[in-house]
């Protein structure tokens, strides 16, 4: 049995012993004023009996001061979900070393990845002051996840192991348990995702909108007032655990939304019942408010340059660095550059499931994929787009991952025009058209239509250079920028021949993280959308993998799902990474992109250099924004 909890000094004791009897709990002045006016209970009645005590000593953090606001930008109201990622409040979450630790949970145990028990913090409350208990887990599981009106597809597929859902039990007011008949190693990592696997809902708030509990007449009035078709649509709209579109929905995060969309500026204020405290027992967060402004993505850098943001990462790229550096002296901010944890910034995805039979045959031939890889001069891409700071090679894990091997990065990734031409000649692609481009067996020019998200400017810049590289081997590249949603629809339908995008999103995995990006199990993967659809629909749609390598990757993924041993999981990961390097299913170019982070010069506890990614760092989430503060 593996058990994880707080430090021994804080285990199974009350807050005064956990924090030191001579060290009373402290709170922000803005909340102290509300306590004095009788509008809030004292902090000792708001913080859990065993709070989450932030670790500062080993993380180079200093005790902060209360007050201030963070100004930040998003492109549209839907992007408020990035507040959930950056706020990173999870039942179980990663720390900066990517270890899974309890957060909302006081502790958890698991036995062979089959039985998981979570213990909540006594006295923990939602942002409206209502107790957070195991009833919130029961409500979600029985009344939301298993309710076909609210969840027509049933619970998330992560809950399904060998076709069966777990046995869910409420052990008492503070403990719940999930049990499977076979290992489910995806379960814990899924709780730590930027969009985590959901296990609970604010039952006290949502019951008023649930057919099982609500007064019928009151519910009908609420449905009419919201102008929705039925109670399920109303419940799903108000059950806002991620998007922050409903200010009335209680939360457990550091800041709760008080001015929501539609608005040009959304406002978040500190949660009076937040469960984390600093090492001196002062309730976090340090900063009072987060102000989220709507702006055009093309103006993010300019607005930062004009001093209109205090903390910004999303929406900035290396192309913006000159503009950002230019404004630093005048506008009192600094620009940090953090390594981005992607396997490759510019990646090509030959579609093995494309509808065109001739292109399908070519894309499935490893010689064709290796030819296209060998024809790319990655050094030029690196120098032109990343100032020579990137890591050239395949789309694979980075050296910071414990799974890394040098061969994964270098195999079939060296610039060699002679080898590329030899591969293409060996394929029988020796004919040429009047412009000197090779021709397909049916007489068509070997012109690869590479589709790309029209907003991915850096990928488009890379494609312009790759166009020249491929011309040298007689391959014509036609770039087709388009809306991302249309691109995905075309990919799902098998209409794309090749897509250009970013590579592995999580390029610093451990063996305990699911190898989902390496296996044909997701429809959204541009190299095998129909294989992924087949897996996701359990064979009801799409195409079953029909190549030896595709079958093997799926077999290995299923073996990982059954694993409960780290050594076994490591072996599986390494074979999958080796297959990808050998087969070039995705054609990587350069990794090591740096993410600009604009930070107000007065803001402290922000790491000078840290890993940035969507998964696993949840953007800035694992670095605990609630610990950031402004110096005097």
N, C-alpha and C positions, 0 to 999 in steps of 0.2 A: 504494500500500500504506500502510495506517495502522498505526503501531507504537506501543504503549504499554508503558512499563516503569517501573522505579525511576528515581530521580534519577541523573544522569550519574555522580556520585561513587560510587554504589553498584553501577554496572553492571559485570557481568563480572569482579568482583574478590571476594576473600575477605572474611570478616566483619571482620577487624582493619583492613583498609584502608577498608572501607565505613563502619566506625564510628569509625575513628581508632585508630591503634595504641596510643596512650596511654590509651585508654578501654576497659577490659576489660568483657566482658558481666557483668551483675549479675542477681541473682535474689532471690526472696522468701525471708525467713527460714525459713518453714515448709518450703520445698524444700531450703534449705541444710542443715537438720537431717537430712533424708533422705539427702542426698549424703554427709554426714559418717558416717552409719551404713551406707553402702554400698548403700542401697536404691534410689538413683538415680544415674545418671552426672552429671558436672558440667554446668553450663548450656551451656558451649561445645560439648558433644557432643549437646545436646538441641535447640538453636536452629538453624534452617537456616543454611547457609553465607552465604546472602544473605537475611537476615530482612526482614520488612516493617518499615521504620522509620517510626514515627508522626510526622506533621508537626504540630508544636505552634506554631511561631512565627506562622504565618498564621491560626491558628484560636483564638488567645487562650487557649491551654492552658498550664498550668504543670506542672513536674515534680512527681510525686506521691510518696507514701510508701506502703509496703506494709502490709497487714493489714486486719482487719475483715471484717464480714459485711454483706450486703444482705438485708433481710427484705422480701418482697413477697407478694402474694396472687393466687390464681387461684380460679375458681369450681368447677372440676372438673379431674381429672387430665389430661383431653384438652387442657386449656389450657396444658400444659407446652410445647406447640409455640410459645407466645409467647416462650419462652426462645431458641428458634432464631431468631425474628424479631429480638428485642432484641440477641442476641449477634452477629448479622449477620456471619458468617464466610462469605465467598463466593469462588468462583474469580475472578469479576469482580464488583465492587460499586460502588454510588454513593458519592460523598463528599457532604459537606454541601451542596455547590453542585450536586448531582445530575449530576456528571460520572462516566462509567464509567471505573474505574481497576482495575488488577490488585490482587488481595489474596492469595489462596492461590497464584495464578499469579505468577511473577516478572515475566512479560510476556506480551503477546498481540499478534498481528497479524491483520488481516483485509483481504482484497482484494475490493472491490466487494460486500461482504456475502455473498460466495460461498465463499471459502476462509478458514477460521479456524484459526490455529495458536496453541497455548498452550504456554508453557514453564514448568515447575514449578521450585520452589526446591530446589537441591541440598541434601541433608541434612535435608529436611523429614520429620517423623515424625508418625504418629498418636498419640493420647493414651496408647497402650500401648507406645510406643517403636518400633513397626514402621515401616519406611520407607514414605512416601507417594510412589508412583511412577506411571508411565503404565500399569502392570499393573492398577491399580485402575480406570482408565478402560476398558481392554480388557475386564476382568471384567464391569463393569457393562453395557457395550454388547453384548458377545457372549453372556454367560452369564445376564444378567438381562433387559435390555430386549428382546432378540431371542428369549428363551426363552418359548415359549407357555405353559408351566406356571406360570412366575412372572409373566409379563405377557401375559395372554390377549388384550388389545387391542393389543399391540405397543407400540413407543415412543410417547412423547407426540406429539400432533399437531403440536407446534411443530417437530419434526424433519422433518415431511413438507412438501415443496415440490413443487407440480405432481404430486402423487401419488407422489413418490419420496423415499426416505430418503437421508441423506448417505453419502458414502464416508468411512469412518472409518479412520484410519491411525495406528499407533504409529510415530513417526519414530525415537525412541530412548528411553532410560530416562526422559527428562525432557520430551519433546515429543510432543504428539498433534495431529492435524489432522482437521477436519471440512470436507468439500467438497460443495457443492451445484452443480447445473447452472444454477441461477437464484438471484437474491438471496434471502436469508433475513434480513431486517432485524429480525425478532422474536428472533433467537437470543441475541444479547448481552444485550438488556434482560431476557430471561427468566432469565438467570443471576443477575440482581441482585434478583429478586423476594423478597418476604417468605418465600414458599415457592419456592425457586429450581428452575429446570429442573435435573434431576439428570444428572450426567455420570460419576460415579464411586461406588464402594462400597469398604469395607474388605475387599479380596479375601482377605487372609491369615486373617481371622476367619471369613468366610462360607463358604469352601471346605469346611469341615467339615460344612456343612449342605446342600451342593449335590450332587445326584445324580451329576453328572459327575465330581466329585472325591472325595467322601467314601467312607470305608469303609462297605460296605453294612450290615454288622451294627451298627456303631456308630451309623449314621444311623437305623436302625430302632429302636434303643434310645432315641435322642434323641426320635424322633417319639412313641414310647409315653410317655416321661416327660413330654413337653409336652402330651399328650392332644390332639393335632391329627390331622387325617385323613391327611395325606401330607407328603412332604418339602417341597413347595412352600409349604404353609401354615406349616410350621416356619420355612423360610428367610425368608418375608415377615414373619413376626412378629419375628424376630431382626434383620432388616435395618432398623435403626431410625435413619434419617438425619435425622429431623425431630421425632418425637413424644417422644423421651427416655423411652420406656417400658422400655428394656432397658439397664440399667447396664453390662452386659458388652460392649456394642457400642462399639468405638473411635470417637472423634470428633476433629475438628480445631478445635472451638470453644474459646473462652477458658476455659470451665468444663465439666467432665464430671460427669455425674450419678453419685452414689455411693449415695444412698438414693432408690430409685424407687418408683413406685406398686405396690401400694396402700399409702398412708401419708397421715397428716394433714399431715405436713411432709416435702417432698422436699428433698434436699440436693445441691447442686452444689459441687465443689471445683475449684480452679485446675488447668488442664491443664499438666503439666510440660513439654510439648513445643510449646506455643503459639508461633506463628511471628512474632508482632509484638513489637517492642521500642520503648522510648521513645527520645527523641533522645540520651540518654546511654548507650544500649545495655542498659538494664535490661529484663528480660523482663516483658511484661505477661501477665495483668492485675495491677493494683495490689491489688485486693481479693481476699481469700482464698476466700470462700465466698458462695454465694447460697442463701438459705433460702426455699423456696416453700411457703406455707401454703394449705390449702384453707379457703375461707370462703364463706358465702352472699353473692351479689352485693349484696344489699341492706344488707350490713353493712360493705362496703369503706370507706365514708366514716367510719362510726363507729369502725372499727378504726384508721383513720389518725388520727382525732381523739384516740384513746386512746394514740397513740404506738406502735402495733404494726407499723408499716411504715417502711422507710427510703427506698424508691423505688417509686412506684406511679403508673401512668397508666391502664392498661386497667381498665375497670369504674367509672371516675369520670366525672362529667359536670358541666356548669355548675350543675345543680340542687344539687350537693353543696358548692359553694363556700362558702356561709354556715357550714356545719358544719365544713368544713376550716379556714376562717379562725379560727373560734372556738377551736380547739385549738392553734393555732400557738405562742402564748406559753408555754403550760405544757409542751407535749410536744416542744419542740425540733425542729420541722420547719418548712419553709416551703412555700407553695403557689405554684408557677409557673403562669402561664396562657399556653399556646402556641396560636397559630392552628391550627385543624384544616383540612386541605387537602381539604375536600369541596366539591363543586359546589353543593350545597344541603343543608341539614340535614334539612328536612322536604320530601319530594318525592312527588308523586302520579304513578302509572304507570297510565294507561288501557290496558287490555289489548286490543291490536289483534287478538289471536287468540282472544278469548273465544268460548265455544261458543254463547252466546245470540245469535241472528242480529240482533235489534233493537239490542242493546247493541254488537255488533260494528260495525253500520252507524254508530251514533252515535260510538263511540270512534275510528273511522277518518275521521270528518269533522273537518277542521281547525277549522271554525267552532265545534264543540262544545268542543274542547280549548282554543281561545282564549277562549271564554266563561268556562269554569271558571277559567282563569288570571286574566282581567280582574276576576273577582268576588272575588278574594282581596286583602284589605287587608294587605299585607306589612308595613306600618309598625306596625300593631297587633301582629302576630306578633313582630316584632323587639323592640318595647318590652316586651311581656309575657313573652317567653321568653328573650331575649338581652340584656336591660337596655339595648336600643337600640344595642348594639355591633355588630350584624350588618350584612351587605351584602345589601340587598334586590334580588330579581330572579330571573332564570331559573337553571336547573340547568346551569351551564356552567363553563368554566375561570375561575380566579381571576386577578386583576390581576398576580400574581407570575409567571404563566406567560408565556413569550415569544410565545405564540399568542393572547393575550387581545386582544379588541376590545370596546369599551364596548357596542356594539349587541348582542353576544351575550347580555349580561346584562339589557338593558333592553327588547328588542323584545317586544311583546305582554305585558309584565309590569307595566304600570301599572294601579293600581286604578281601574276605570271601570265602575260598575254599569250605566250606560246602554248602554255598548257591549256588555257581556255579555248584557243583555236583548235587544239588537238581533240579536246572533248567534243566540240561541235562537229568537227569533221567526222569523228567516230560515230556520231549520231546520224550521219548521212546528210547533214545540212550544208552541203557544199555549193549548191546553186546560188547564183547572185542575180539581183534585179539590175535595172539600168543605172541605179544610184549606188550600186556596190554593196547593198545590204543582202544578207543571206535570205533564202526563200525556204518556205515550208514545203513538204512533199506535195501538197495540193497546189503549189504555185504562188500562194500568197507571200507577201513580204514578211519576214520574221520581225514583225513589229509588236512589241509587248506594250499593251495598254496598262499602265500602272496607275491605279486609282488611289487617291489620297484625300484626307480631310482638308478642305480648303482653308481652314484656320491654322493648320500646322505649318507655319511659315518656314521653320527651320528644316523640316523634312522636305518641303518643296525645294529649298535651296540645295539640299543634298542631291535630290533627284536631277537637278539641272547639271550637276557635275557628273553623276552616274551616266547621264545621257551621252556625255562625251566619251567616257570610258568604254561603254558598250559599243559605241560607233566603231571603235578600233577593232572589234572582233566581228563586225558586220551585223550587229543586233541593233534594231531601231527601238527607241523608247519613246512612247507617247504618254505624256503626263495628263491625268484627268482629275483635277481638283473638284470636290463637290461637298455638299453638306454631309456631316458625319452620319446622321440618321439615314440618309439615302444610301451612303456607302455601305452601311451595315445591312440594310435591306437587300442591296444587290449581292453582297457577299452571301447572305443566308440563302438567296435564291440561286446561287451558283453562276451568277452573271459576271463576276469578276475573274480575270485571268491572273492578276497580281495586284497586291495592295502594298503601299508603303506606309509604315507607321512606326511607333516606338517598339522596342523589344521587350524582354522580360520585365515585368513591372517590379517584381521582387527578385533582385539579383544578389541578395545577401541571405539566402535561406539557410536554415538549419535542417537537419534530417527530420525534425519533428514537425516541420511545416509541410503541408500537402504539396506534392509535385504537380499541381493542377495545370500549370502553364505548359508542361512538357508532354501532356497526354491528350489524345483526341476526345475530350470530355466536355468541351464548351463550344457552343455554336458561335460564340463571338470571336473565336480564334480564326484569323483570316486564312490560315494554311489548310484548315480542314473543317469548314463550317458545317457541312452535312454529316460528317462523322460525329462532330460534337452534338449536333441535333439528335442524331440516332441515340447517343448515350443519354442525353438529357431527357428524352421522351421515352426511354426504355424500349426503343425499337419501334415506336409507333410512327415516327417520321424520320427523314434523313436517310443516310446510307451507312450500313455497317462497315467498319474498316476492313479493307480487302487487300492490303499489302502486308507483307511479312513484318516490316518494321512498324507499321501502324498497329497491327495486332499485338506485337510485342510490347509496345508502349502502353497499350490499354491493359494488357496482362500484368505488367509491372505496377501500373497504377492501382489495379485491384489488389495486388499483393501488398502494396503499401497500406491500403485501407484495412487490411487484416492484420497488420503488424502491431506488435506491442513492445518490440525490442528496438532500441536505438541503433544497434549494430546492423540489424536487418534492414531498418529504414535507410541507413546510410548506404548500404550495398545497392539497394533499389535506386536511390537517387543517382548514384554514380553510373550505373548502367544506363539510365535514361539520359543523363547528360552526355555520355559517350556516344549513344545512338544519334543524338542531335548533332554533335560535332561531325560525326561520320557522314550523316545523311544530308546535312544542310537544309533541313525542312524550312528554316527561316534563315535568311542571308543577312547576317549582322555586318556592321561596318566599324563603328567607333563607340566606345563607352567612355565613362568618366566625365560626362557633362557636369558643369557646376551650376547650381541653382542660386541665383541672387536672392538674398533675404534682406529687405530694407528694414532697419531697426532704428527707432528714435535713439539718439546719442545718450539720453538720460536713462534708458531702460537697462536694467541689470538682470542677471541670472539667465541671460540668453547665451547658449554655447557659442564660442567663437567659430568653431568648425564642428559640424556633425553631419551624419548621414541624413539625406532627405529622400523621401519617396511617398507614394500613396500607401503602398503596402511594403514592409511591415511598420514603418514609423508613423503612419497615419498623419502625413504631412509633418506638422510641428508637434503632434499630439504626445508622443512619448517623452518629449522634453518639458512637459508640464507647464503650460502657459500660465496657470494660476499662480505659479511661483515667481513669474516675472514681476518687476516693480520699477518705479521711477525713483532715482536718487533725488535728494533734496536740491 
